[in-house]
């Protein structure tokens, strides 16, 4: 009987540990405001040594456009610079190329005839800001001269035309990864070899936002059901996963897919997105929420099946950090950058900031992970 009770207690404890908010790591020091000089920042990406950061944002909060401009800055001397785009064109993501200070990988949506009008009408009717009629390309650009070095559109990638999302280049620069929603091709994550030009699907799953680890042998992602994917789920949920990949210079030898939590065994609402590796560890940081339309928080867990979840509960001076999302880190740095708002109580009234880019020193919490 005692053994049975012990098993039940352990089982309940295990289930609770997987629920968002099961535990918190309180961080009162090491949090800094990086920049609030752009409006509605998102899609952060940091180079390998943490010296340069890229993101998508508006020029100002008065702009009627969605965040469609690429910005970048040194992380040591903050001075955001905008990468110019063609009239009507859209940038939807960007990432620095490992080991290169100037080259950047962008998701570049190039407008065609009538595409701007179609996109505006589509957004007004559906409230979905996905570009309509654009030619979607992955563009390698020189951030200093703003010149395109190489343009990879659907034709060059050997796939049918549709939106190419969240492009990332492997640390050895041999492999390009991106994901497709499945509008014209099978949904999921793809690998494109930069030497042979061959493109390989890693499986037809609703997997999104692939991100490499420093060794180039893991690709992290989140699996989505519901929302803007072709599933029968009514509610959008997301689950963190990763591929263990074995790659030669020119071939995909193997790619083994894992999910931290098995969606078939999860009864509670689960929303975990945009994983990034904590430098020098096997832990990932991602943003999630406890309920549908709830506020977003940063969470941390080990990149292994059924790992424990903890929320990063942060303060900036005397303000609480709220609405955290889009974490990013370099491979060999000690900061994690993220988008958030700060919230303070002044004269018994809540004062909230606009969304800005913050960073937290991993040394302020790394010792609490053991």
Order of alpha helices (4+ residues) and beta strands (2+ residues): alpha-beta-beta-beta-beta-beta-beta-beta-beta-alpha-beta-beta-alpha-beta-beta-beta-beta-beta-beta-beta-beta-beta-beta-beta-beta-beta-beta-beta-beta
